[in-house]
Amino acid sequence: MSFWKVEGCKAGVLTGDAAWNMLKHAKENKFAIPAFNCTTSSSVNSVLEAGKELNRPVMCQFSEGGSCFFAGKSLPNDKGVLQASILGAVVGAHYIRNVAPAYGMPIFSHSDHCAKKLLPWFDGMLEADEAFFGAHGEPLFSSHMLDLSEEPDEENIAICAKYLQRMTPMKLILEMEIGITGGVEDGVDNSGVAKDKLYSTPEDVFAVHKALSPISPMFTIAAAFGNVHGVYKAGNVVLQPELLGKFQEYATQQTGTQNPLFFVFHGGSGSEKHHIAEALSNGVVKMNVDTDTQWAYWEGLLKFYKANEGYLQGQIGNPSGEDKPNKSYYDPRKWVRESEISMRDRVKESCRDLSNVNA
């Protein structure tokens, strides 16, 4: 079945049942929707352009730091208040809502890792969701992520349950993390975490399902199977996506429902293709990609500079003559566009890796 036949599917931001139906469609058809961290309207445009060219759904997401950057690094962002991060995420979500329909594709608008110390940011986004829901009958965002993996599992799950209760009247999807994703991401450093923390157990994962499913079915689990943020040399990171299959088997035994879990693949950058394929077969419906697209955005600019270096040393004077102007080269629309094209192409590659392509 074409994803366009998914109930509620439309061009623009998906929320509520439509968003959840799309994730169910992805799971049933063994593909995943890649989620790309965005920090500017330019990076949002790159993701949307890729979705348009492939004619496939994609996801834009904002981290707390990325949200602050979207609003402007000069703005106050006080600890425990995070007003700039709230503003940036809300403005970013509104931007996506306004431009996404023009790209003609279903889009998810999502917020990424939110640790306990960042809960004021989460609360601010939910307030914006509630205000938008009151005015339009749907939340501003498609989904949000809580990452309380640094806390004891019981506390992690309890806080997630509390927030899911608040989100459920709006049919907002919650993504949560059980176990820890290693490496460094957006100021959170898990590079020294004990190796056993990088792998969840079937019991850990089922405890999440047991606590959250009575509240709402609309949640996904970022279970740990050796995931690490960033890109590392082959062999330095031992991914075990087959663990996801064991988590599904255990949950099936406990519930009598076949493969009831919806998984998210964190630390997707640099992953080998066979690991991605294994994860898809075990219920992954979303994969985060950030490091690879950061590099792609930079590489577009790098290549532009190398190709036009002689025209980028001053406003006047280049290989064509000492009095020749260079405005057409240093105009931001030229070099930013090259970054967008490079990132767009990397987004398309992620879609292909995740079987998020038309046959």
C-alpha positions in Angstrom: 0.0 0.0 0.0 1.3 3.5 -0.9 1.9 5.7 2.2 -0.5 8.2 0.6 -3.3 5.7 1.4 -2.5 5.8 5.1 -5.5 7.2 6.9 -5.1 10.9 7.5 -2.0 11.3 5.3 -1.6 14.7 3.8 1.1 17.1 2.5 2.4 19.1 5.5 2.9 18.3 9.2 1.3 15.0 10.4 -0.1 14.8 14.0 -2.2 12.6 16.1 -3.7 9.5 14.5 -2.3 10.4 11.0 1.3 10.5 12.4 0.8 7.3 14.4 -0.8 5.5 11.4 2.3 6.5 9.3 4.6 4.9 11.9 2.5 1.8 11.9 2.7 1.7 8.1 6.5 2.0 8.3 6.7 -0.9 10.8 4.4 -3.1 8.7 6.4 -2.4 5.6 9.8 -2.6 7.2 11.0 0.9 6.5 11.9 3.8 8.8 11.6 7.5 8.6 14.9 9.3 9.1 14.9 12.2 11.5 17.4 15.0 10.9 18.5 17.6 13.5 17.9 21.1 12.2 19.4 24.3 13.5 18.3 26.8 10.8 15.6 27.3 8.2 18.3 26.4 5.6 18.7 22.9 7.2 15.0 22.4 7.4 14.7 23.3 3.7 17.4 20.7 2.9 15.4 18.0 4.6 12.1 19.0 3.0 13.7 19.3 -0.5 15.0 15.7 -0.2 11.6 14.4 0.8 10.0 16.2 -2.1 12.6 14.8 -4.6 12.1 11.2 -3.3 8.4 11.6 -2.8 8.8 10.1 0.7 8.0 11.2 4.3 10.8 12.7 6.3 11.2 14.1 9.8 12.8 17.4 11.1 13.8 17.5 14.7 15.2 20.1 17.1 17.5 19.5 20.0 17.6 21.9 22.9 20.8 23.5 21.8 19.7 23.5 18.2 16.5 25.2 19.2 18.4 28.0 21.0 20.5 28.4 17.9 17.4 28.7 15.7 16.2 31.6 17.8 19.6 33.3 18.1 22.6 32.6 20.3 22.6 36.2 21.6 19.2 35.7 23.4 19.1 35.0 27.1 18.6 31.3 27.8 18.7 31.0 31.6 19.3 27.7 33.3 16.1 26.3 34.5 14.1 28.6 32.2 15.6 28.0 28.7 13.5 30.7 27.2 15.5 30.9 24.0 15.4 27.2 23.5 11.6 27.2 23.9 11.3 30.1 21.5 13.5 28.5 18.9 11.7 25.2 19.0 8.3 26.8 18.7 9.4 29.2 15.9 11.0 26.2 14.1 7.8 24.2 14.4 5.8 27.1 13.0 8.2 27.5 10.2 7.9 23.8 9.2 4.1 24.1 9.4 4.1 27.0 7.1 6.5 25.7 4.4 5.9 21.9 4.5 2.7 21.9 2.5 4.5 23.7 -0.4 6.9 20.7 -0.6 4.0 18.4 -1.1 5.0 15.7 1.4 3.9 14.4 4.8 6.4 15.7 7.4 7.0 15.0 11.1 8.0 17.8 13.4 9.8 16.5 16.4 11.9 17.5 19.4 15.0 15.5 20.2 16.8 14.4 23.5 15.4 16.1 26.6 17.3 15.3 29.7 15.9 15.9 33.2 17.8 19.2 33.5 16.1 20.4 30.3 12.5 19.7 31.3 11.6 23.4 31.4 12.2 23.3 27.6 9.9 20.3 27.3 7.2 22.1 29.4 7.5 25.2 27.2 7.0 23.2 24.0 4.0 21.4 25.5 2.4 24.7 26.5 2.8 25.8 22.8 1.2 22.4 21.8 -1.7 23.0 24.1 -2.3 26.5 22.9 -2.1 25.4 19.3 -4.5 22.5 20.1 -6.9 24.8 21.6 -7.0 26.9 18.5 -6.7 24.3 15.8 -7.6 20.9 17.3 -4.1 19.4 16.9 -0.8 20.0 18.6 2.0 22.2 17.1 4.5 19.3 17.0 4.0 15.7 15.8 6.0 14.2 18.7 8.5 14.8 21.5 11.4 12.9 23.0 12.2 12.5 26.7 15.7 11.2 27.4 15.9 10.4 31.1 18.3 7.5 30.5 20.7 9.1 33.0 18.2 8.6 35.8 17.3 5.3 37.5 14.9 3.3 35.2 12.0 3.5 37.7 12.3 7.3 37.7 12.8 7.5 34.0 9.6 5.5 33.3 7.5 7.3 35.9 8.3 10.8 34.5 7.6 9.5 31.0 4.2 8.2 32.2 3.4 11.5 33.8 4.2 13.4 30.6 2.4 10.9 28.3 -0.8 11.5 30.4 -0.5 15.2 29.6 0.2 14.5 25.9 -2.5 11.9 25.3 -5.5 14.3 25.0 -3.6 15.9 22.1 -2.6 12.6 20.7 1.1 13.6 20.8 3.6 10.8 20.3 6.2 10.3 23.0 9.6 8.9 22.3 11.6 7.7 25.3 15.0 6.2 25.9 15.8 3.2 28.0 19.5 2.5 28.3 22.1 4.9 27.2 23.4 6.1 23.8 27.1 6.6 24.1 29.3 9.3 22.7 28.7 13.1 22.8 25.6 14.8 21.4 24.6 18.4 21.9 26.5 18.9 25.1 25.6 15.6 26.7 28.7 13.5 27.2 28.2 9.8 27.6 31.6 8.9 26.1 32.8 7.3 29.4 29.7 5.3 30.2 30.1 1.7 31.3 29.7 -0.7 28.4 26.8 -2.6 29.9 24.8 0.6 30.0 24.9 0.6 26.2 22.7 -2.5 26.0 19.1 -2.7 27.3 17.6 -6.0 28.4 14.2 -7.5 27.4 13.0 -6.8 30.9 14.1 -3.2 30.8 12.2 -2.6 27.6 9.1 -4.4 28.5 8.9 -2.4 31.8 8.4 0.7 29.5 5.6 -1.0 27.5 3.9 -2.2 30.7 3.9 1.3 32.2 3.0 3.4 29.1 0.6 1.2 27.1 -2.3 1.6 29.5 -2.0 5.4 29.0 -1.7 5.4 25.2 -0.3 3.2 22.5 1.4 6.3 20.9 5.0 5.9 22.1 8.2 4.7 20.7 11.3 3.3 22.5 14.9 4.2 21.9 16.3 1.0 23.3 20.0 0.7 23.6 21.8 -1.9 21.5 25.3 -0.5 21.4 24.3 2.9 19.9 26.8 5.7 19.9 26.4 9.3 18.8 28.9 10.4 16.2 31.0 8.5 13.6 33.8 6.2 14.7 36.1 3.8 12.9 34.7 0.4 12.0 35.0 -2.0 14.9 35.1 0.7 17.6 31.3 0.5 18.1 29.6 -2.9 18.5 26.0 -2.6 17.4 23.8 -5.5 18.2 20.5 -4.8 16.4 19.5 -8.4 16.8 18.8 -7.5 20.5 15.7 -5.6 19.2 14.4 -8.9 18.0 14.8 -10.4 21.4 13.0 -7.4 23.0 10.1 -8.0 20.6 10.1 -11.8 21.4 9.9 -11.1 25.1 7.2 -8.5 24.7 5.2 -10.9 22.5 5.4 -13.6 25.1 4.2 -11.3 27.8 1.3 -9.7 25.9 0.2 -12.2 23.4 0.5 -9.5 20.7 3.0 -10.1 17.9 5.9 -7.7 18.0 4.1 -4.9 19.8 7.1 -2.5 20.2 8.0 0.5 18.1 11.7 1.2 18.2 13.9 4.2 17.4 17.5 3.9 16.2 19.7 6.5 17.8 23.3 7.2 16.8 22.5 6.3 13.2 25.3 8.2 11.6 28.1 6.0 10.2 26.1 2.8 10.8 26.8 -0.1 8.5 24.0 -1.0 6.0 23.5 -4.6 7.3 23.0 -3.3 10.8 20.3 -0.9 9.6 18.6 -3.7 7.7 18.5 -5.9 10.8 17.1 -3.0 12.9 14.3 -2.4 10.3 13.3 -6.1 10.4 12.9 -5.8 14.2 10.6 -2.9 14.4 12.6 0.3 14.0 10.4 3.0 12.6 12.6 6.1 13.0 16.4 6.6 12.9 18.2 9.8 14.0 20.8 11.2 11.7 22.8 14.3 12.7 26.6 13.9 12.4 26.5 12.8 8.8 24.3 15.6 7.7 26.4 18.1 9.7 29.4 17.0 7.7 27.4 17.1 4.4 26.3 20.7 5.0 29.9 21.7 5.7 31.3 19.7 2.8 29.0 21.6 0.4 30.6 24.9 1.5 34.1 23.4 1.5 33.8 22.2 -2.1 32.4 25.6 -3.2 35.3 27.4 -1.5 38.0 25.1 -3.1 36.4 25.5 -6.5 36.2 29.3 -6.3 39.1 30.1 -3.9 40.5 32.8 -6.1 37.2 34.7 -6.1 36.8 34.6 -2.3 39.8 36.5 -1.0 38.3 40.0 -1.2 35.4 42.0 -2.5 37.4 43.1 -5.5 40.1 41.3 -7.5 40.1 37.7 -8.8 41.8 35.6 -11.5 39.8 37.4 -14.1 41.2 40.8 -13.1 42.4 43.0 -10.3 39.3 45.3 -10.6 36.7 42.5 -11.0 34.0 42.2 -8.3 33.4 39.0 -6.4 29.8 39.6 -5.1 28.3 36.8 -7.1 30.6 34.4 -5.2 30.4 35.6 -1.6 26.7 36.2 -1.7 25.4 33.9 1.0 22.7 32.6 -1.3 25.5 31.0 -3.4 27.5 29.2 -0.7 24.6 28.4 1.6 22.8 26.9 -1.3 25.7 24.6 -2.0 25.5 23.4 1.6 21.8 22.7 1.2 22.4 20.7 -1.9 25.0 18.6 -0.2 22.9 18.0 2.9 19.8 17.3 0.7 21.7 14.5 -1.1 22.9 13.0 2.3 19.3 13.0 3.5 18.2 11.1 0.4 21.0 8.6 1.1 19.6 8.0 4.6 16.1 7.5 3.2 17.5 4.8 0.8 19.4 3.2 3.7 16.1 2.9 5.6 14.1 1.6 2.6 12.1 4.8 2.7 12.0 4.9 -1.1 9.4 4.1 -3.7 9.8 0.8 -5.4 
